[in-house]
Amino acid sequence: MSAVIPIQSAGCETLPVKSEKGQREVFCGLTGIIWLHRKVQDAFFLVVGSRTCAHLIQSAAGVMIFAEPRFGTAIIDERDLSGIADANDEIDRVVQELLVRRPDIKLLFLVGSCPSEVIKLDLSRAAQRLSKVHHPQVRVLNYSGSGIETTFTQGEDACLASWVPELVQPVTTSKTLMVVGTLADVVEDQLRTLLHKMGVSQVSFFPPRRSTQLPTIDASTQYILAQPFLADTARCLEAKGAKRIDAPFPLGAKGTTRWLWAVAQNFGVSQALFDEVTKAPRQRAEQSMARHAAQLQGKKIFFFPDSQLEIPLARFVQEELGMTLSEVGTPYLHRQIMAADMALLPPGTRIVEGQDVDKQMDRCKSDQPDLVVCGLGLANPLEAQGFTTKWSIELVFTPIQGYEQAGDLAALFSRPLTRRLKLVA
Ligand code: SF4
């Protein structure tokens, strides 16, 4: 059997997409610091915000008090708000103290928040000023993690988009592949190994593990997204000449196969070599999902909009686990980036962009799904009403991409149902 599963265009253009604007229940972009600081090992994320911002990232990251985390908060207090203290002087002082104490930091992100935006603190000028002071030991960049009109995965998008201008041209021009989006190191290693076996050897990952190992970029760079929430980053990469390889996201056996095949086609890999390289891991992925698919077959699932992973996840649970889609909510719909996954959704799938949480709750109650994927804020109220829930943020924190993670990804959907069965038994 051929390893390549064609994308049958069932519907990107034909799927109806409903837009809603109303009350939203989402985390802010500061949340991205949790996975970004683990990935980039010489970067530090300094939030310029309030005590609320500090509490959010500390509790989300589960920081132990004796650990030296690579993020912190410069608290904007009453003295800054009333103009008694100059906020820029305060930032300069905090950064100076931090860099003296932590010489391991090579890249510092000043991360804006709702409070810093409300008082119109210009962090881009602060970053430029501090870069000059601390160059060449430390590079200082800035982005916004504010929760005003954003959702939590946009923090990574804003971070990477702010970083793209730092990517320089290669010394020699040759066709290269850049995989874009934070992946767990173990996933990155697995994908790199598969690509190398296919003969795609010029592969870089963005963000890199160390800020000093930045990929280069020019018109011969082909990039492929590993995360679906990176629309601004994609625009910035294309402005530098890189070309996007269109593919469904690498979730499950079929998603990963299609993602890899899209690369293979762009790099002239033969079907025979592709099949040889992917056959064994693909079969392992199928076997690891089988038990969960048997449990989830025919179960109805409802996605509230939260992570922007909803459409690729809907494709995965419907196509590879046999679940029935009740509603697929997404905070934002980037049609080009989602086109390949949307084309694989069954005709008539109810996709909703944006949120009006009360109306959505009503539809959820009317549909009576077996499983609801939602943000933390909605999980408890829904559980209290008898629904079984899965926190969407877990699907961002957990390594889920690639063949070897397919079973773990399937388990994230079957485990809440198993737990519910035990509770009612
Ligand atoms: S950035 Fe805004 S939404 Fe996020 S924790 Fe701070 S105040 Fe709250």
Residues whose N, C-alpha, C, O or C-beta is under 5 A from the ligand:
A	BS01	SF4	C28 L30 G49 T52 C53 L56 S113 C114 P115 G145 S146 G147
